[in-house]
Amino acid sequence: MSRRAISWLYSELPDLIQRGILTPETGEALRNHYGPADRNALSGRKIFLWVFGVFGASLVGLGLILLFGSNWENLPRPLRAFLSLALLVSSQVISYSAIQSGGCSSARREGSAVFQSLCVGLCIALIGQTYNIPGNLASFLFSWMLLILPLAYLMQSGVVSAFYLTGITWWAGVVQIEGNQALAFWFLFAMFLPYFFWVIRKDRYSWESSWLSWLICLCLSVGTGISLEKAVPGLWIVVYLGLFGCFYLAGRTWWDESDSIWARPFHAFGAGGIFAISMLLTYKGFWDSVGWYHYRYEKWIHPWAAWMDYILSLTLPFASIFLLVNCYSKLKDSCILYGIAPILGIVCYCSSSLVPSVSLALSLVVFNIYVLALGLATFRLGVLANNLTRMNGGLIILVILIGARFLDTGLGFLLRGIGFILLGTAFLAANLWVGTRKEAEG
């Protein structure tokens, strides 16, 4: 049974028991059979132990870094090497004891993994400084992330996984700033995927699955922009609409049983990303000089690395189209409006590349109408479902679009002020109406 159905059943149980249709024992048996409706929620005690376990391990690791750094240069080289390795070995012993204890708490397991991760980074830095091994921040981050990735698998550590995702994104940014290419970001990210699939296979609505999914969406969004070579101007339009389309449609396909936004990260992040990119594309500046006729030949462009741009611009939109067809086949008509964003991006980008003089105005009109349709459709779905979050999301889209067009026009402050007052009044009235209707329906 789906989570939504379980939640509905639990909401009906008190009335069924009160009317004598079910006995209290039967109600309790049903709860024991189906389990909690929202496994995403953790008890306060578990959260307390988990957070403070990780926080304590982090403080110990950072304290050791400061302690070693205070008198490090005064120690002889052999002693420095011994202390560095001894610290690493001690962290491994702690992790090994956590593994051997079998059913140890997640707080102990996470704390041990975080402590060992910090010790790995500290050991790399200290050994490198002791023996003057050449390197820079990028090489340090690359080595560190590769060495801590096995910990995520071995210790089943969500925190180390998050640390790894953040680290490889940071590495990609550093490499790109230095004028090199960050294509290895995709290889590093792919190495993490088996762990993520294992987590969501256990329970894709669990607390760990949810916050890892949010972080994946964020790191992929940042890492994609960093790793693009941008040899063909504007190709990011197709890539990002394809990426956010994949997020949204994957969320609608596999994470659609929960009503909580937190438990549906791909759905929420994808919808927000589609709106953000579409909103940017309502401005003329983002359509200027796009396409292969404006290919960049600057010396910082790596032609061989640009192939990744082409691969992403093909695979992501076509993957989103495949997911759209799959989603529509399951009678989820509401996914179409957000799901067609990559198709609109491809059509407008190709037409703007071929005939820019004609297609520029057309692309602006298309995306203004598209964002307006997103707002109206989201608002309508929220009203029909008595869902204030969705309804307010639609209103926010409409307010941002209309507000942006107000600021673009030559209207005076008086007319702009009246317009915003009317928008705010409509916002409050819609919330009051839906709230009253929900109370009336009980």
N, C-alpha and C positions, 0 to 999 in steps of 0.2 A: 504494500500500500504506500502511496506517495505521502510525503510529509504534510502536504496541504490537506489531504484526506484525513490523516491522523489528527492534525490540529482541529479539523472540523468535528471529528468524532469525539475528541476530548471536550470540546466546547458544548457538545450535546449531552454528555454523560450525566452531569448534575440534574438536568431536567428529566432525563429518562429514569434516573434513580428515584427522584422525587415523585414522579407519577406512577411508580411501582412497576414499570415495564422491565427494568433491570434491578437486580439486588446490588447492594454495595459490594458484596464479594465478587460478583460478575464484573462490575466496573473496575475493581482493582485488578482482577485477572486480565482484563483487556489492556490495562495500562502496563502490566508486567509483560504481556505478550508483545505489544508493539514498541515498548520502550519510550523514551522521551521524544516528544514531537520535535524538539529543537536540540539536537546533539551538539549544536554549535556553541551552546552555552556551557561555560565551565563554572564549577562552584567557586565561591569566593576564596575558600581555603586553598584550592588548587592554584588559582591565579596568584594568590599571595606567595605561596611556596615557589612557584615557577618564576615569577618576576624577581623575587629577592634572591633566589638561587643564582640566576643569571647575573643579576646586578652585583652580588657578592663576588662571584668568580671574576667578573670584569674588573672590579676594584682591586682584587688581589693581583691580577695580571698587570694592571696599570701601575700599582704600587711597586711591584718588582722591577718594572721598566725604569721608574724614577730612582729606585734604590741602586740598581746597577749603574745607571747613568751618572750618579753623583760622584763615585770614586773610581770609575772604570779605567781611566787613563793612568791611574797610579798603580794599577795591578800589573804584574808580569804577564806576558803573552800566553804562556802555557796555562796559567791559572785562569785567565779570561776564557780560553777555549774550554777548559774543564767545567767552569761554572755555567757557561752557555749550554753545553751538552747535558750537564747534570740537571739543569732546570727543565730541559726538554724531556729527559728520561723520567723525571719525577711526575711531570704532567701525564706522560703515557702510563705510568703506574696507576695514577688516580683514575684515568679513563678505563684501564683494564679492570680495576677492582669494581668499577661501576657496571661494566659488562658482565663480569663473573657473578655479581650478586643477583643476576636474573631479574626478578621483579622489582628492581629499584624504581624509585619515583622518577617522574619525568624531570622534576627540578634537579635531582642529583645528576641525571644523565646529561641534561642541557648544561648545567654548571661545569661539569667535567669537560665537556666538549668545547665550551667557550674558553675555559682556562687553557686547554691544550692549543687551541687556535691562536690565542695571544702569545703563548710560549713559542710556537712555531715561528711567528713573525719576529719575535724578539731574538730568537736564536739566529735566524737568517741575518738580521741587522747586526748583531754583535759579532758573529763570525766574519761577516764581510768587513766590518770596521777593524777587527783585530788583525786580519791578514791583508788588508787593503785590496780587497777584491773589487775590480771595477764594476760599476753598475749605476743605475739611476732609479728614479721612482717607478718608472714603468716596468723595468725588469724585476724590481723588488716585489711589486704588486702581482706580477704574472707568476713568479715563483711561489709566493705566499698562497695565492688562490689555488694553484694546482696542488699544493701540498695539503691544504685543509679540506679539499673536496672529498677525499675518502672518509674523513671524519663524519661528514653528513650522512653517508651511507652506513658506516660502521656503528655510529652512535645514534642513528636515526634522529638527528638534531635539526629541528626547524630553525633555530637561531643561527647555527653555523651555515645552513643553507641560505638564510637571508644575508648573512655576512658575505658569503661567496657571491651572491647576485649583485650586492652593492659593490663589492670589490672589483668584479670584472667590468662593471659599468664605469667605475672610477678609472680603471686601467684604460678602457677604451677612450675616455676623455683625455687622459694624460698623453696617450700615444698620438691622438689626433692633434693636440695642441703642439706637440713636438714636430709636427709636419710629416709624421709617418701614417701608415694605414692600420685601421683597427679591425680588419676582416676576421682576425682570430676570435673576436667577440662571439661570432656565431658558433665557432667550434667549442669555445668554453661554455656557452649557453647550452649547446646540445648535450654536453657531458652531464649537465645537471638534470636534464629532462627525465631520465629513468627514475630518479628519486621522487620527482614531483608526481609522475604517473603512479608510483607505488603509494604515495600519500593519498591521492584522490581516489585510488581504487579501494582503499580501506574505507574512506568516507569522504566524499567530495564536499560535504557540508560541514565538516569538522572545523574547529577553531583554527588548527594549523593549516588546513587546506585553504581556508578563506584568506588568512593574512598572507600566506605564500602566493596565492593567486593575485592579490592586490599588488604585491611587490613585483611579481613577474610582469604584470601589465605595465607598471611604472618603468621598470628597468628595460623592458623591450622597447617601449616608446622612446626612451632616451637613447638607448643603444642603437636603435635603428637610425635615428637622426645623426648620431655621431659617426657611424660606420659608412653612411652614404658618401660616395665620392663627389656627387653633385656635378659631374661632367656635363650632363644634359640638364639645363635649367628647368625647374618646375617638375621634374620627375617625382619629387617628393609628394606631390599631390596624389598621384596614382598609388604610390607605395603606402602612404599613411591612411588614405581612405580604405585601401585593401586590408591593412593591418587592423584598423579599428572595426572594419566590417567583419573580419574573422573573429575578433574578440566578442563583438555583440552577438553574432549568430552562433558561436560556440556556447556562449552563455545561455541563449534561448534554447539550444538543443539539449545541453547536458546539465544545466544548472537552473532549471525553470520551476523546480518544485517548491522552492522557498519563497516567502513573501518578503524576507529581509534583504535589504540592499547589501548589507555586509556579507551575506552568504552567497551573493550573486555578483562577484567582482567583475567577471568578464562582461556580463550584461551591462552593468552600470558604467564601467570604464569605456567600453566600446561605444555606448550611446553618447556619453559625454564627449568622447574623442571625435565621433562623427559630427556632432553639433559644432564643436570648436573649429575643426578644419573647414566645415561648410560655411561657418560664419566668416572665417578669414577670406574665403573665396568669393564673398560678396563685395570685396574691395578690389578696385581696379589694379592696384600695385602688384598683387600676387599673380596677375595674368600677363604682366609685361615681359616681353622677351623670353617666352618659354618655348621649349621644343628643340629638336635636333638641329634646326637652322642656326641656333645660337650656342652651339657646342663650345665649351670652354677649353682653351689650349694653354692655360696658365701653367707655369712650371711646377706648381704644387699639386697639379692633377696627375694621378697615376692611372694611365689608360687601362692597364691590366686590372686594376681594382674596380674600375667602373663597371666591369662585367657583373659584379654583385648587385649593382643598382638595377641592371637590366633583368637579372634573375628575380629579384624581389618584386620589380614592377610587373612581372608576368605571373609569378606564383601566388602572391598575396591576393590580387584581385580575382584570379580564377579560383583560388581556394574559397574565397568569400562567396563567389557565385555558386560553387558546388554546395556550400553550406546553406545558401539561400534556397536552392532547389530542395534540399533535404528538409529544411525547416518548413517550407511551404507544403511539402508533401505530407507533413504531420498536421495539416490544417491549422497552422499558426499564421493566419493572415496578417496579424499585426506586425510580424517581423519584416514584411515587405518594404515598408516605407524607409526604415533605417537600413535595411539590407541592400537597397538599390544604390546607395551612395557611391560604392566603387564603380558601378556601371556609369553613373553620371560623370564621375571624375575622369574615366577613360575617354568617354565621348567628347567632353568639353576640352580635355587636354589635347587630344588628337586634332580636333577642329581648330583650336587656337594655335597649334603648331603649323597647320597647313595653310589656313587663311586667317591670320590674326586680325586683319582689318575688319572682317565681317563677324568673326566669332567672339571677339572680346565682349561686346555688348550683350551678345546672346548668352555667354557663360555667366555674366553678372545677373542677368534676368533669371536664368535657370536656377542658380543657387539662392537667390533671394526668394523665389517661389518655393524652392525646396525647403529652406529653413522655416518659412511661414507654414508650410504643410506639416513639417515636423512638430511645430508648436501646437497647431490646431489639433492634429491627430493625437498627440500625447495628452493634451487637455481633455479631449473627448473620451479617450480610453479611461482616464482617471475619473471622470464624472460617472461614466457607465459602471465602473467597478467600485465606486465610492472610495477611491484610493486618493487621499489627500497628497501623498508624496508625489505620485505620478501627475496629478492635476497641477500641483504647484510647479513641477518640472516643466510642463507645457506652458504655463503662464510665464515662467522665467525666460524660456526660449523666445516667446512673443515679446516680452518687455525688452529683452536685449536687442532683438532685431529692430523693433520699432524705435527704440531709443537711439540705436546707431544711425538709423535713417533720419531721425530728427536732427541729430548732430551734423549729419552730412549736408542737410539742406540749409537754405539761407533764412529760415524762419527766425523771427525775433524771440527774445527771452519770454515775452508774454505768452505767445502761442506754444512755445516749448513747455513752459510751466503748466499751462492748461492741459496739454497732452499728457504730461507725466502724472498730473493729478487724476485725470480720467483713468489712466492705466492702473494707478494704485488703488483707486476706488473699485475698479473691476476685479482686481486681485483680492481685495478684502471681501467683496460681495460674494465672489465664487467660493472662497473658503467658508464663509458663514453659511451659505446655502448648502454645500456638501456636508458640513458639520451638523447642521440641523437635520438634514435628511438621514444621516447615519444614526443620530439619536432617536429619530422617529421610528427607524427600522429596528432599534434595539441593539 
